[in-house]
Amino acid sequence: MKNLYKLFYKGIISFKNTFRTEWNSIKSDKAVASTFLSVTLIILVVYTYIYSNQIIKEVPVAIVNQDGTRMSRDYIAMLAATEGTKTITSFADLEAAKVAYYSREVQGIVMIPKNFEKNIRSGRQTTITTFSDAANMLFYKRVLGDVTAVNGYFSAGISIKKEMAKGVSFDAAQKNYTPIKAISTSLFNINSGYATYLIPMLTALIIQLVLLMGIGLLSGSRRENISTHKEFPRILSRGGVISVLLAKACLYTLIYIVIIPVQVGVVYTLFGIPVRSSLLSIYVFIIPYIFSVVFLGISISSFFKRREDSIVFLVLLSIPSLMLSGLSFPVEGFSKFYKFISDIIPSTPGMNGFVKLTQMEASFLDVLKEWNHLWLLTIIYFVIAAISLKLRAKKEVILKKGLEVNS
């Protein structure tokens, strides 16, 4: 019992010393300190500002009116009245519109064929041809969506007028044209805004990127200076690595307890991004997320021989982390291999749970699956981090002795 108490007491002292040493390292390293401030806050503000308009409006579209009749002009007027499309009618033919399109003056082309009004009045089907760049999904969706909506309203107007000409009332004619009334309700992201979709994901991803970068930079410095075993001497003692790892994880968690309210409470409020969860729920959820990322960072930092290596690694990791989260592309479309890679990256359950909490008004029970997933990753990476940290400290001791002998 006495030995157990002694071990516990040493663990507490080691925890405090590690906490203090790590905090001093963060403060004294300008690159790490600026990473937490600039990447966590400034980049989030910049990205949120860029997408603050939420939806694309007044996309320039070239109109090629080969008919020139009143009905074709009515169609153009309806398209111009939409929120997302700005019609430009100064094109005599398709070739002129193509020149404007390839020079990026317009983002789409709508062509009204010859005999547009004549065919409609004689009961023959006519065709509206739309060209839009599918490589840019935002412009493509905007142009195609507006043209499709106008086509529907224009066709409905024609059919209803024909029915009314036969003596049918407006209400009856409307019901005959649309026997099924569709009511579409957007859930959560009511305005279909791009910022509301992207920024919560980016917020959760930034937590992982910043932690991995900060831990990688500090680890690279210690490896260059061969100072890990000096700064954390308890690593080589029995059970000492546990207190060291827990102290590091707790420190970074406290840092984010300060940062998260600024991100969610200030940045989101300034740019009108909704938050549908309490701060307490977010805190409870991100604890295993931060722990798992910290232990992952310590595990992989053994491969960083220099400080700069961590930055290169994160550049390679950031985009795959977003793509494999299942939010930009459905997980069901992944192969088994990529599904496995997705499952072992903390940002996957971290981003999904964070988005559910802040945007989908989920209760904590609804994110329990992601929360448990993060705790599982925490345990796995804790074991790997403990082994890698202990091995590195032992290697440094051997290396230091070899340098002393040679000197």
N, C-alpha and C positions, 0 to 999 in steps of 0.2 A: 504493500500500500504506500509506503514511504517513497519507494522508487517511482511509483506511478505519479505521485504528487510532484516529485522532483522533475520528472519528465514533462509534466503539464506546466509547471512553473517556467521551465526553460523554453517551452513552446510559446508561452505568453510573451516572454522577453524577446524571443526571436521574432514573433509576430510584430511587436512594436518597433523593433529595430528595422525589420524589413520594410514595414510601412513607411517609416521615416526616410530610410535610404532611397526607396523607390520615388517617393515624393520629391526629395531633394534632387534626384537625377532628372526628373521631369522638369522641375523649375530651372535647373541650371543648363539644360540642353535646349537651346533656342529653337532648334528644328522640331523637337518633340512638342514643346509648348505651343509653337505656332501651328503645328498640325492639329492639336486639339481645338485651338481657337479658330483658325482660318477654315480648315476643312469642315469642322462640325457646324460652324455658324455662318461664316461668310459665304461658302460655296452653296449651302442650303438656301440662304437668302437670294443669292444670284440666280440659282436655278428656279426658285419659286417666282422671282420677279420676271424672268424670261417667259414663264408659262402663266403669268398672272391673268392674262386675258381669257384663259380657260379654253375657249373655243375659237376656231378660225372664222373670221368674218370677211365679207367682201373679197372673195377670191376672184381675181380677174379672169373672165372667160370670154373668148372670142365668139361672136355670133356671125355665122354666115347665112344670111337670109336670101335664099334663092327664089323665094316666092314673091316677097314684097307686097303682100296683100294686107288688108286690115286684120284678118284673123292671125296672120303670122306675127304682126306687130303686137297684138294682144297677148300672144304667147310670150313674146320677148318681155313685155311689160310685167307679166306674172313672174317670170324668172328673175327680172331685175328687182322685184319687190321682196324676194327672199332675203333672209338675213345673211346668208353665207356667200352669195354670188353677186359679183359686180359685172354686169354685161357691157361689152365693148362692141359696138355695131358698125365700126368703120371699115369692115373687111369686105371687099368685093367678091372674093372667091376663096376657095379652100387653100390654095397655094399661098395667098397672102397671110391667111390665118396660121398656116404652118410655120412661116417665117417668124411670126410673132411668138409662136409657141416655142420654137427651138432657141430663140433669143431670150426666153423666160419672161417675156412681157405679159404673157397670159399663162394660166395653169390648166387650161382646158379649151376645147372647141365644141360648140354646139351648132349643128348644121340643120337648117330647116329646108326641106326639099322643094323643088319647083312643083307647082300644082297642089301645094299643101291645103289651101282653102277649098279648091275645086274638088279634090278627092274626099275631103270631109263632108262637104255638102251633098255629094253624090253617093255617100254611104260607103265609099271604099276606104280601106285601111291605108294610113300614111305612116311614114317612119321619121322619127327624130334621131339623128345620129350624134352620138357624144364621144369625144375623144378626151381621155384624161390619163395622166401619168400614174399608173398603178405602183410605180416604184416609190412614190411618196404617198403613203396611205392616208395621211391627214387631208391633203388636197383632193386625192381621189375620192375619198368618202364624202367630202363636202360637196364636190361638183356632182358626183353621181347621185347623191342623196337628194339634192335640190332639184335636179332635172327629173328624177323619178317622181318626186312629190308633185311637181308642176304638171307632169304628164298625167298623173292620176286626177288632179283637180280639173285640168283642162278637159280631159275625156269625160269626166263626170258632168261638167257643165254642158258639154255638147249633148250627151244622152238625156239629161234632164230637160234641156230646152226642146228637144225633139218630142219628148213625152208631153210636155206642157202645150206644144203646138197641136197635139191631138185632143186637148181638152182636159188632160189629167192635171190635178192640183200639184203644187210644188212639193208638198209633203209626201204625197203618194208617189210622185216621180222619183223623189230622193230615195224612198224605201225600195222602189223597184230596182234602182240601180245598185244599191248597197243593202241587200237583204241581211247581211251580217255586219253589225257595227263593231268595229275594233276599238278597244280602249287600251292604249299603251301607257304603262306607268314605269318610269325609270326608278329603280331602287338604288338607294344610297348616293350614288353620283348623279344627282337629279338633273344637272345641266350638261351631263356628259363632258365635263371639263377635263382637259388633259392634266392640269396641275393637280386637281383632286385625285386623279388616278395615279400620277407619277410620284408626287412629293412624299406621301406616306411610305411608299416603297423605298424611295431614296433615303429618307430619314433613317429607316431601319438598316439599310445597307451601309450608310455612312458610319454607323456605330462599329460595324465589323471592320471596315476599311481603316478607320482612324486608330482603333485599338491595335490591329495587326501592324500598321505602319509604325506607331509609337513604340510598341514592344520590340519590333524588328530593329528600329534605329538604336534603342538602348542596348539591345542584345549585341548588335554589331559593334558598338563602341566597347562593350565589356570584353568581347572576344578579341578585338584589336589590342586592347590594353591588358588582356589576360587578368581580369579583375573580378570575375564572377565569384570565385571562391573567397576572395578577400571581402567583398561587399556583403556576401551572405555566407558567413563561415559555418552556420548551422546546417547547411546543405549536406555536409559530409558526416554529420552526426546522426545517430539513430532517430528516425522520425522527424528530423529537422526540416526536411524538404516539404513536409506537409504544411507547417506553419508559414514557410516562405511563400508557397503557392497561394495559400488562403489570404495572406496579407496583400499580395499583389492584386488578387481578384477583388478583394474588399475595397482597396484604394481606387481602382478603376470604376467600380460600381458607384462609389461616393462621388467621383468626378461627374459621372453621368446623371446622378440624382440632381446635380446642380444644372447640368446642360439641358436635360430633357424638358423641364418647364419652360426654358427659353425657346427651345425649338417648337414645342407644341403650343405653349401658351402665348408666346409673342409672335413668332414668325407666322404660324398658322392663322392667328387672329388678324394680323396685318393684311394678309393676302386672301382672306375669306375662305380658308380651307377648314371644313368642319372637323370637330373633334367630338366623338360620340362615346367617350369613355371617361372614367374618373382617372385622375393622376395616380391614385393609389393602385388601381388595377394595372396601369402601365408600369409602375415601379415593380410590382410583384412579378409581372411577366418578364421584364427585362433582366431580372437578377440572374436566372440561369443562362440567359442569352449572353450577357457580359462574361459570366464565369466561363462558359464554354469557349467563347472567342479568345479570352485571355489565355486559357490553357492550350488552345490550338496555337496561338501565337508563340507561346513559350516552346511548344513542341517543334514547330517548324523553324524557329529562330536558330536552332542548332545548325541549320544548313546555311545560315548567313555568315559569311566570313568577313564581310564589310558592311558598313551602314547602308550603303547605296543598294545592296542586294535586296533589301526589304521593299524598296520602292519599285524596283523592276518586277519583283514577284507580285506585288499588289496591282500593278498595271495589268498584268496577265490574269489576275484572279477576279478583278472587279466586274468585268462584263460577263464572264461565265456565271458568276454568282447571281447576277440579275436574271440572266437567261434561264438558269436552272432553278429559279425560285418557284416556277409554276405560275407566276403572275403575268409574265409577258407572253408565255406560251404554255398551254395546258400540259400538266404532268402526264396525262394519259397518252400523250403523243411521244413521250420519251421511250427510248429503248431501255432494257433492263440495266445496262451498264450506266447510262446517264442518270437513270432513276436512282441508282446506288450512290453515284457521285453527288447527286442533289441531296440525298438524305444525310450525308456525312458533313455537309457544309452548314454551319450554324445559322447562316443568314436565311436558309430556306424555311425552316419553321419559325425563325425570328421575324422575317418579313411578313409571312402569312398571318401569324398571330397578331402582329402589330397592326396590320391593315384591318383585320377583323375587329379588333378592339376599337381603333380610332375612327374607322369609316363605316363599319357594318353594324355598329351598336351591339356587338356581341357581348354576352355575359362572360364571366371568367370560365364558367363551365364549358362554354363553346370553344374556348381556346385551350382546354385542358390537354388535348392531344398534342398540340404543338409545345405546350409547357413541359409535359412529360418527355417529349422527344428531346428538348433542350437539356433537361436534367440527365438524360441518358448520354448525350454527347459530352456533357460536363464530366461525368464519371470516366468515360473512355479517354477523353483528352487529359484529364487530371493524371491518370495512370501513366500515359505516354509522356506528359510534361515532367512528372516526377522522375521517371527513368532518364529522360534526355538531359534534364538539369543536373542530376547526380553524376551522370557520365561526363558531362562537360566540365564540372568542377574537378573531378578526378583527373581528367586529361590536363587541365590547367595546372594542377599541382605537380604532375609528372613533368610537364613542359617547363614549368618554373624551376624545378630542381635541375633539369637538364641545362637550362640557360645559366644557372648559378655555377654548375660544374664547369661549363665551357668558359665562363668568365674567370 
